[in-house]
Amino acid sequence: MERLRTFGIVAHIDAGKTTLTERILHDAGAQPHVGSVDDGTATMDWLPAERSRGISITAAATRVQWGGCTLQVVDTPGHVDFVAEVERCLHVLDGVVVLVDGVRGVESQTVAVWRQAAARSLPRIVFVNKLDRDGADFDACVAELRQRLECAPLPVVVPFRDGDRRFAGLGDALSGAVQWFDGRPDAADVQRLQAELRAAHERIVDAAADADEAILADALAGRRIAPERLRAALRPRVLTGTLVPVLAGAALWNRGVDWLLDGVVHWLPSPAETPRTGLWGLAAAGDPQAAFCGLVFKVQHADEVWNFVRVVRGELRPGMAWVRARQPGEPMAAPELWTMRADRHEGVAAAGPGEIVVLPGEFGLRTGDTLCAPAAVEALPPPRFPAPVLTVSFEPEDGRDLARLTQALRELAADDPTLRVDRDGDRLRVRGMGELHLDVVADAVRARTGALFHASRPQVDRRETVAVAATGSQEVRAMIGGRERAARCVVDVAPAGDEAPAAVAATGGDGAAVAPAMDELRALVATGSIYGPLHGCRVVLRDAVGDASGVLEPLVQQAAAKALAQALDRAQVVALEPYVSFEVRCPEDAMTPVVADLGSRGAQVAVVAAGRLGGRVEGRAPLARMLGYVTKLRSMTRGLGQVDLRPVGYARR
């Protein structure tokens, strides 16, 4: 475990995550060629939709050897619509490499994935990529890291530019080592670059001196301090997230990738060094001799079903019996155990704590399932996912294709926890995270089934809440078996002041009547009364009684339903719209019409700023008013505008 590093590569879309992963595979000797995203030959982008669109849609895992360590690398999508892939991967990672585009700097999705990693206290290192591009500015990116991410960045690998401002080399500020790309610069440039490297080294010494008095004394005495001592002094701060090493390079040309891999080995933790929380808060976590326990963090329907598992305790072997913690049932076993390189696999004889492996086969597993030894059933905390915000309907041209469409969608929903599928007569209602997400799902269904179907325009998924507190009390009577029977329920509803799904609780009632009443209330809360599921409120069953001759469940359920309906009518049900945060980048001369157009869409603009890349506008707006906004933005900005949208919950419009 001490020689294992498990990390993800996260960033905004098009920052170069997959390109970097391809270079890692090549440099570490895992593959002889270097795949290309543009040519559709990237090993990690193996889905047909990924190769045709040139983006990552699903997370891909691989394993390489570097510096005496085993590196388990997860390449994650950058588009916000595929947030589930990032969320479930971060749930099982020990650290992350955050890519920043050297030209575009810190972008909206960079901020989002940074916050996701920070919420799990994952150590982070930053790789400023694409420094070979015109307009790339390493110092500006470091300043943005400090300002927008509110972190303490520390450059440990810095870029060198020659007299013509070309990206000419890299310097290791810890050791003083230098890499030149196209021959050594002239003497004047060398002197200037050496001064830059010394300044970067002094900043590292200052940071280390704050943590180690012996280093402070040596620094004041002018003595040289070994890189290993500096790293040892700084590493505890990196592991707690209070310090962030920053490295530089250009993955496309394989510049700085080797030093980034060294940085992963030196700065990121092994499972033995992670805090004893989350997965690693399990009793005896990390002990290879303990009873087996692991988490299924991803399910993928490919040529067969791949169940990705991270082992937390004990050892997993082919043919070994295990059970699901949520439904122990009969023990199951997988005849094979794989390690993966995207869609390619290699069989292994065993997997110990910290390792990521795949159980091939259909076992009915879902993301978040805990697998454990039959004699030691314990549950690990599962990842949490946001609710979908858009709905489309799939209507087959031939009704005989409905069953095939349903099966394909249910398989995709098993893979993707943010995808929901319901049947509505001869149509299928499909709910997802955004327009791109639903487009990709439609393409995947067509590829799997060959069926022709019509996909409707996306509609926003609304919710409802209540304006004031209210109470409903209803009694239901019926003649049953020649006798009059009765049931009565009293239900309270009240605003909760949050954006969570409505909570349902019981504070009173006859024991036999409470259970059926609560079942009915939970079902009604999940569907809502007018606009959609109840959100941001509390529903309390205050009383539920039947007559002396016994409780009849249908009567109790009718009484509960009528009491809730009366309470909601009195509480003034209001609609909640899904909102998105937006970040628009555009030329400065287009900012006035862009801001005006956003205002016409009901947007709440929070930031209007101009910088080295033009204008930036940030805020939040109703999702329904932002559908199709990309086309309008490009029209207003002569094709130069860009927008990123991220769901941020529900609110009254």
C-alpha positions in Angstrom: 0.0 0.0 0.0 2.8 2.4 0.7 3.9 2.3 -3.0 0.4 2.8 -4.4 -0.9 6.1 -5.7 -4.6 6.3 -6.8 -5.5 9.7 -8.4 -7.8 11.2 -10.9 -7.2 13.8 -13.6 -9.8 16.5 -13.5 -10.4 19.7 -15.3 -12.6 21.9 -17.4 -13.5 20.4 -20.8 -10.7 20.7 -23.4 -8.0 21.3 -20.9 -6.1 18.2 -22.1 -7.0 15.5 -19.6 -7.1 12.6 -22.1 -4.0 13.9 -24.0 -2.1 13.9 -20.7 -3.3 10.4 -19.8 -2.1 9.1 -23.2 1.4 10.6 -22.6 1.4 9.0 -19.1 0.6 5.6 -20.7 3.4 6.0 -23.2 6.1 7.4 -20.8 5.4 4.7 -18.2 5.8 2.0 -20.9 2.2 0.9 -20.7 1.7 1.3 -24.5 4.2 1.8 -27.3 2.1 4.4 -29.2 0.6 7.8 -28.3 -3.1 8.0 -28.9 -4.7 11.2 -30.2 -8.0 12.7 -29.3 -8.3 14.6 -32.5 -7.6 11.5 -34.6 -10.0 9.4 -32.5 -7.2 7.0 -31.5 -7.0 7.8 -27.8 -6.9 4.7 -25.7 -8.8 6.3 -22.8 -11.6 7.6 -25.1 -12.8 4.2 -26.3 -16.5 4.7 -26.6 -17.7 5.5 -30.2 -19.5 8.6 -29.0 -16.3 9.8 -27.3 -14.2 9.4 -30.5 -16.8 11.0 -32.7 -17.4 14.0 -30.4 -13.8 14.4 -29.3 -14.7 14.5 -25.6 -14.6 12.2 -22.6 -18.0 10.9 -21.6 -17.2 8.1 -19.2 -14.4 7.8 -16.7 -11.6 5.4 -17.8 -9.1 3.7 -15.4 -5.6 2.4 -16.1 -2.6 1.3 -14.1 1.1 2.0 -14.8 4.4 1.8 -13.0 6.6 4.8 -12.2 9.3 5.6 -9.8 8.9 2.3 -7.9 5.2 2.9 -7.4 2.0 1.6 -8.9 -0.1 4.5 -10.2 -3.8 3.9 -10.6 -5.0 6.7 -13.0 -8.6 7.7 -13.6 -9.3 10.0 -16.6 -12.6 11.8 -15.9 -14.9 13.8 -18.2 -14.8 17.6 -18.1 -18.3 18.4 -19.2 -20.7 19.3 -16.4 -23.4 17.0 -17.9 -21.3 14.0 -16.8 -20.9 15.1 -13.2 -21.8 11.6 -12.0 -18.6 10.2 -13.5 -16.5 12.7 -11.6 -18.5 12.4 -8.4 -18.2 8.6 -8.1 -14.5 8.6 -9.1 -13.6 11.2 -6.5 -15.4 9.1 -3.9 -12.7 6.4 -4.2 -9.6 8.4 -5.1 -6.8 9.4 -2.8 -5.7 12.6 -4.6 -6.2 14.5 -7.8 -4.2 16.2 -10.6 -6.1 19.4 -11.6 -5.3 20.5 -15.2 -5.5 24.2 -16.0 -5.3 25.4 -19.6 -2.4 27.8 -19.7 -4.3 30.1 -22.1 -7.8 30.1 -20.6 -6.7 29.8 -17.0 -9.1 28.8 -14.2 -12.6 28.1 -15.7 -16.0 27.3 -14.3 -15.6 23.5 -14.3 -12.1 23.9 -12.8 -13.8 25.6 -9.9 -16.5 23.0 -9.7 -14.1 19.9 -9.6 -11.8 21.8 -7.2 -14.7 22.2 -4.7 -15.7 18.6 -5.2 -12.2 17.5 -4.3 -11.9 19.9 -1.4 -15.2 18.6 0.0 -13.5 15.2 0.3 -10.3 16.7 1.6 -8.4 15.2 -1.3 -4.8 16.4 -1.8 -4.4 18.3 -5.1 -1.5 19.1 -7.4 -2.0 21.4 -10.4 -0.5 20.9 -13.9 -0.7 24.1 -16.0 -1.0 22.6 -19.5 -0.7 24.0 -23.1 2.1 26.4 -22.3 3.2 26.0 -25.9 0.1 27.9 -27.1 0.1 31.6 -28.0 -1.2 33.6 -25.1 -0.3 31.1 -22.4 0.6 32.7 -19.1 1.9 30.6 -16.2 2.1 33.4 -13.7 -1.4 34.6 -14.5 -2.7 31.0 -14.0 -1.0 30.8 -10.6 -2.6 34.1 -9.6 -6.0 32.9 -10.7 -5.5 29.7 -8.6 -4.9 31.9 -5.6 -7.8 34.2 -6.2 -10.6 32.1 -7.7 -9.8 28.8 -5.8 -8.7 30.5 -2.6 -5.7 28.1 -2.2 -2.0 28.5 -1.6 -0.3 27.6 -4.9 3.4 26.9 -4.8 5.2 26.6 -8.2 7.7 23.6 -8.1 8.2 23.3 -11.9 8.4 26.6 -13.7 8.4 27.3 -17.5 11.2 29.0 -19.3 10.6 31.3 -22.3 13.4 32.4 -24.6 14.0 35.9 -26.0 11.2 35.4 -28.6 8.7 34.3 -25.8 8.7 30.7 -27.0 8.2 27.9 -24.5 11.9 26.8 -24.4 12.2 24.6 -21.3 11.3 23.8 -17.7 13.0 24.2 -14.4 12.6 22.1 -11.2 12.6 24.7 -8.4 13.3 22.1 -5.8 16.5 20.6 -7.2 17.5 23.2 -9.8 17.4 20.6 -12.7 16.6 22.0 -16.1 15.1 20.6 -19.3 15.7 22.4 -22.6 13.5 21.5 -25.6 15.3 22.7 -28.7 18.9 23.4 -27.8 20.3 25.6 -25.1 19.3 29.3 -25.2 21.9 32.0 -25.6 23.9 33.3 -22.7 21.7 36.3 -22.0 18.6 34.2 -21.8 20.3 31.6 -19.6 21.3 34.2 -17.0 17.7 35.6 -16.9 16.2 32.1 -16.6 18.6 31.1 -13.9 17.5 34.1 -11.9 13.8 33.1 -12.4 14.6 29.5 -11.2 16.5 30.9 -8.1 13.5 33.1 -7.2 11.2 30.1 -7.5 13.5 28.0 -5.3 13.6 30.8 -2.7 9.8 30.8 -2.5 9.9 27.0 -1.8 12.5 27.5 0.9 10.4 30.2 2.5 7.4 27.9 2.6 9.4 25.0 4.0 11.0 27.3 6.6 7.6 28.2 7.9 7.1 24.5 8.7 10.6 23.5 9.9 12.8 25.5 12.1 15.9 23.6 11.1 15.3 24.6 7.5 14.8 28.2 8.6 18.2 28.1 10.4 20.0 26.7 7.4 18.3 29.2 5.1 19.4 32.1 7.3 22.9 30.7 7.3 23.0 30.5 3.5 23.4 26.7 3.5 22.1 24.6 0.7 19.0 22.5 1.6 18.5 19.2 -0.1 15.3 18.8 -2.1 14.3 15.8 0.0 14.3 17.9 3.1 12.2 20.6 1.5 9.7 18.1 0.2 9.5 16.3 3.6 8.7 19.7 5.3 6.1 20.7 2.7 4.4 17.3 2.1 2.2 17.3 5.3 0.7 20.6 4.2 0.0 19.2 0.7 -1.7 16.1 2.2 -4.0 18.4 4.2 -4.8 20.6 1.2 -3.3 23.8 2.7 -0.6 23.9 0.1 -0.9 23.1 -3.6 2.2 22.2 -5.7 2.0 23.7 -9.2 3.8 22.1 -12.2 4.1 23.3 -15.8 4.2 21.7 -19.2 2.6 20.9 -22.5 1.1 17.4 -22.6 0.6 17.4 -26.4 4.4 17.6 -26.9 5.2 15.5 -23.8 6.8 18.5 -22.0 6.8 18.1 -18.2 4.9 14.8 -18.1 7.8 12.9 -16.5 8.2 15.6 -13.8 4.4 15.5 -13.2 4.6 11.7 -12.6 7.5 12.3 -10.2 5.3 14.8 -8.5 2.5 12.3 -8.1 4.9 9.9 -6.5 6.4 12.6 -4.2 3.3 14.6 -3.2 0.2 12.5 -3.3 -0.6 10.0 -0.6 -0.7 6.2 -0.4 -3.9 4.6 1.1 -2.0 4.3 4.3 -1.6 8.1 4.5 -5.2 9.0 3.8 -7.4 10.3 6.7 -9.5 7.6 8.4 -12.7 9.0 7.1 -15.1 8.0 4.3 -14.1 4.6 2.8 -11.0 4.5 5.0 -13.1 5.0 8.2 -14.1 1.3 8.1 -12.7 -0.8 10.9 -9.4 -2.4 9.9 -9.4 -0.5 6.6 -6.1 -1.2 4.8 -5.5 -4.5 6.6 -4.9 -7.2 3.9 -5.5 -9.9 6.6 -9.0 -8.7 7.6 -12.3 -9.9 6.1 -12.8 -8.5 2.6 -14.8 -5.4 2.0 -14.9 -3.2 -1.1 -17.1 -0.6 -2.9 -18.6 -0.8 -6.3 -18.1 2.8 -7.6 -18.9 2.2 -11.2 -20.9 -0.2 -13.4 -20.4 -0.3 -17.2 -22.5 -2.3 -19.7 -20.0 -3.0 -22.5 -19.6 -6.3 -24.3 -20.4 -7.6 -20.8 -21.0 -6.0 -17.5 -18.0 -4.5 -15.8 -18.3 -3.8 -12.1 -15.5 -1.5 -10.9 -14.5 -2.2 -7.3 -12.0 -0.5 -5.0 -10.8 -2.9 -2.3 -10.8 -1.2 1.2 -10.0 -4.2 3.4 -8.9 -7.7 3.0 -8.2 -9.4 -0.3 -10.4 -10.2 -3.3 -9.6 -13.2 -5.4 -11.3 -14.9 -8.4 -13.9 -17.5 -7.3 -14.0 -16.0 -3.7 -17.5 -15.7 -2.2 -18.9 -12.3 -1.3 -22.3 -10.7 -0.7 -23.9 -7.3 -1.1 -24.3 -5.5 2.1 -27.7 -4.0 1.1 -29.1 -7.4 0.2 -26.8 -10.2 1.5 -28.8 -13.1 0.1 -26.8 -16.0 -1.3 -23.1 -15.5 -1.7 -21.8 -14.8 -5.2 -18.4 -15.1 -6.9 -16.7 -13.8 -10.0 -14.6 -16.4 -11.9 -12.2 -13.7 -13.1 -10.7 -10.5 -11.7 -9.3 -7.8 -14.1 -7.2 -4.7 -14.1 -8.2 -2.2 -16.8 -6.6 0.0 -19.4 -9.7 1.8 -20.7 -11.6 -1.0 -22.5 -8.7 -3.5 -22.4 -8.2 -5.9 -19.5 -5.7 -8.1 -17.9 -6.5 -10.9 -15.4 -5.0 -10.8 -11.9 -4.8 -13.4 -9.2 -5.7 -11.2 -6.3 -6.3 -7.6 -5.3 -5.5 -6.1 -1.9 -6.4 -2.9 0.0 -6.4 0.2 -2.2 -6.5 -1.6 -5.6 -9.1 -0.9 -8.3 -10.2 -4.0 -10.1 -13.2 -5.1 -12.3 -15.5 -8.0 -11.6 -16.9 -9.0 -15.0 -20.4 -10.4 -15.2 -24.0 -9.6 -14.4 -24.5 -9.7 -10.7 -27.2 -7.0 -10.4 -24.7 -4.6 -8.8 -25.2 -0.9 -8.7 -23.0 2.1 -8.1 -22.6 2.5 -4.3 -23.0 -1.2 -3.5 -20.7 -2.6 -0.8 -19.3 -6.1 -1.3 -18.0 -8.0 1.7 -17.2 -11.4 3.0 -20.4 -13.3 4.0 -19.2 -13.5 7.7 -18.5 -9.8 8.0 -21.3 -7.7 6.4 -20.6 -4.0 6.7 -21.7 -1.1 4.5 -19.4 1.6 3.1 -20.7 5.1 2.5 -22.0 5.4 -1.1 -21.4 8.4 -3.4 -24.3 10.9 -3.7 -25.5 12.3 -7.0 -27.6 15.4 -8.0 -31.1 14.9 -9.3 -31.7 15.3 -13.1 -33.0 18.6 -14.4 -34.2 17.9 -18.0 -36.7 15.5 -19.4 -37.2 14.2 -23.0 -39.6 11.7 -24.4 -38.5 8.8 -26.7 -41.4 7.6 -28.9 -40.6 4.7 -31.2 -41.8 4.8 -34.8 -42.6 1.1 -34.5 -44.4 0.1 -31.3 -42.6 -3.3 -31.4 -39.3 -1.5 -30.6 -40.6 -0.2 -27.3 -39.3 -3.2 -25.3 -35.8 -3.0 -26.9 -35.6 0.7 -26.2 -36.7 0.1 -22.6 -34.1 -2.5 -22.1 -31.3 -0.3 -23.5 -32.3 2.7 -21.4 -32.5 0.6 -18.3 -28.9 -0.7 -18.9 -27.7 2.9 -19.4 -29.6 4.0 -16.2 -27.8 1.2 -14.3 -24.5 2.6 -15.5 -25.4 6.3 -14.9 -26.9 7.2 -11.5 -28.1 10.6 -12.8 -30.3 9.0 -15.6 -33.9 8.2 -14.8 -36.3 6.2 -17.1 -40.1 5.9 -16.8 -42.7 4.5 -19.1 -45.6 6.7 -20.1 -47.9 4.6 -22.4 -46.1 4.1 -25.7 -43.4 6.7 -24.8 -40.4 6.6 -22.5 -39.7 9.6 -20.3 -35.9 10.0 -19.9 -34.5 12.5 -17.4 -30.9 13.7 -17.4 -28.4 16.4 -16.4 -28.4 18.5 -19.6 -28.9 18.7 -23.3 -25.6 17.1 -24.2 -26.2 14.3 -21.7 -29.6 13.4 -23.2 -28.1 13.7 -26.8 -25.4 11.2 -25.8 -28.0 8.9 -24.3 -30.1 9.0 -27.5 -27.1 8.2 -29.6 -26.2 5.3 -27.4 -29.7 3.9 -27.6 -29.7 4.1 -31.4 -26.4 2.4 -31.5 -27.5 -0.4 -29.2 -30.9 -1.1 -30.7 -30.9 0.2 -34.3 -34.4 1.3 -33.6 -35.9 4.5 -35.0 -37.5 6.8 -32.5 -38.5 10.5 -32.1 -36.9 12.4 -29.2 -38.9 15.4 -28.0 -37.4 18.8 -27.2 -36.0 18.9 -23.6 -38.3 20.2 -20.9 -37.2 21.3 -17.4 -37.9 19.1 -14.4 -39.8 21.3 -12.0 -40.4 20.8 -8.3 -43.0 22.3 -5.9 -42.9 23.6 -2.4 -45.3 25.4 0.0 -45.5 29.1 0.9 -46.8 28.7 4.5 -47.4 26.0 7.1 -50.8 24.3 7.1 -52.7 21.3 8.4 -55.0 18.9 6.7 -57.4 16.5 8.6 -59.6 14.0 6.8 -61.8 11.1 7.7 -62.8 8.3 5.3 -65.8 6.0 5.9 -67.0 3.0 3.9 -69.4 0.1 4.3 -67.3 -3.1 4.4 -68.8 -6.5 5.2 -72.1 -4.9 6.2 -70.5 -2.6 8.7 -69.3 1.0 8.5 -65.5 1.3 8.9 -63.6 4.5 9.3 -60.0 5.9 9.3 -58.8 9.4 10.0 -55.4 11.1 9.4 -54.0 14.5 10.3 -51.1 15.8 8.2 -48.9 18.9 8.7 -46.9 20.6 5.9 -44.4 23.4 6.4 -41.5 25.1 4.6 -38.1 23.7 5.6 -35.9 26.5 4.3 -33.6 24.2 2.3 -33.4 22.7 -1.2 -33.6 19.1 -0.2 -36.4 16.7 -1.2 -39.3 16.9 1.3 -38.8 15.0 4.5 -41.6 12.7 5.7 -42.0 11.9 9.4 -44.6 10.7 11.9 -45.2 12.0 15.4 -48.4 10.2 16.4 -51.1 7.7 15.5 -52.1 4.1 16.1 -49.3 1.7 15.5 -51.2 -0.3 12.9 -52.3 2.8 11.0 -49.0 4.6 10.8 -47.2 2.3 8.4 -49.7 2.3 5.5 -50.3 6.1 6.0 -46.5 6.7 5.8 -46.2 4.6 2.7 -48.9 6.6 1.0 -47.4 9.9 2.0 -43.9 9.0 0.7 -45.4 8.0 -2.6 -47.4 11.2 -2.9 -44.4 13.4 -1.9 -42.3 11.7 -4.7 -44.9 12.7 -7.4 -46.2 16.0 -6.0 -49.6 17.5 -6.6 -49.2 20.1 -9.4 -45.7 20.8 -10.7 -43.5 17.9 -9.5 -42.1 16.2 -6.4 -42.2 18.1 -3.2 -39.1 19.9 -2.3 -37.8 22.2 0.5 -40.6 21.4 3.0 -41.6 18.9 5.8 -44.6 16.6 5.8 -45.5 15.3 9.2 -48.1 12.6 9.9 -49.5 13.9 13.2 -52.3 11.4 13.7 -53.5 8.2 12.0 -56.3 6.1 13.5 -58.8 3.4 12.5 -62.0 2.2 14.1 -62.2 -0.2 17.0 -62.9 -3.1 14.7 -59.4 -2.9 13.2 -57.4 -0.8 10.7 -58.1 -1.3 7.0 -55.1 -0.2 5.0 -57.0 1.2 1.9 -59.0 3.4 4.2 -56.0 4.7 6.0 -54.2 5.4 2.8 -57.2 7.3 1.4 -57.4 9.4 4.5 -53.7 10.2 4.4 -53.9 11.2 0.7 -56.9 13.4 1.3 -55.4 15.0 4.4 -52.1 15.8 2.5 -54.1 17.3 -0.4 -56.1 19.5 1.9 -52.9 20.6 3.7 -51.2 21.4 0.4 -54.2 23.4 -0.8 -54.1 25.5 2.4 -50.3 25.9 2.3 -50.3 27.5 -1.2 -48.2 25.2 -3.5 -45.7 27.1 -5.6 -43.5 25.9 -8.4 -39.7 25.6 -8.1 -37.6 26.0 -11.3 -34.2 24.4 -11.8 -31.5 27.1 -11.9 -28.1 27.0 -13.4 -25.0 29.0 -12.7 -23.4 30.4 -15.8 -20.0 31.7 -16.9 -19.9 33.5 -20.2 -16.6 34.4 -21.9 -16.8 36.8 -24.8 -14.9 39.7 -26.5 -15.1 42.9 -24.5 -16.9 44.8 -27.2 -19.8 42.2 -27.0 -20.3 42.4 -23.2 -23.0 45.0 -23.3 -25.4 43.0 -25.6 -24.5 39.8 -23.8 -25.4 41.2 -20.3 -28.6 42.8 -21.7 -29.7 39.4 -23.2 -29.0 37.6 -20.0 -31.1 40.1 -18.2 -34.0 39.4 -20.6 -33.7 35.7 -19.6 -34.2 36.5 -15.9 -30.6 36.0 -15.1 -29.1 37.4 -11.8 -25.6 38.7 -12.9 -23.1 38.6 -10.1 -19.7 39.3 -11.9 -18.9 41.4 -14.9 -15.1 41.5 -15.5 -12.6 42.1 -18.2 -9.2 40.4 -18.4 -6.4 39.2 -20.7 -8.9 36.8 -22.5 -11.7 39.3 -22.9 -14.9 39.7 -20.9 -16.3 37.3 -18.3 -19.9 37.4 -17.0 -21.0 35.1 -14.1 -24.4 34.6 -12.4 -27.4 32.3 -12.2 -30.6 32.0 -14.3 -33.6 29.7 -14.7 -32.6 26.7 -16.8 -35.7 26.9 -19.0 -34.6 30.3 -20.2 -31.1 29.1 -21.0 -32.0 26.2 -23.3 -30.5 26.9 -26.7 -28.5 29.9 -25.3 -25.3 28.7 -27.0 -26.7 29.5 -30.5 -27.8 33.0 -29.5 -24.5 33.7 -27.8 -22.4 32.7 -30.8 -24.6 34.9 -33.0 -24.0 37.9 -30.7 -20.3 37.4 -30.5 -19.5 36.4 -34.1 -18.8 32.8 -32.9 -16.3 33.8 -30.3 -18.5 33.5 -27.1 -18.4 30.5 -24.8 -20.7 29.5 -22.0 -20.6 26.9 -19.2 -23.8 26.0 -17.3 -24.0 24.1 -14.0 -27.2 23.1 -12.1 -27.3 24.8 -8.7 -30.6 23.7 -7.3 -34.2 24.9 -7.4 -35.8 28.3 -6.6 -39.0 30.2 -7.3 -38.7 32.2 -10.5 
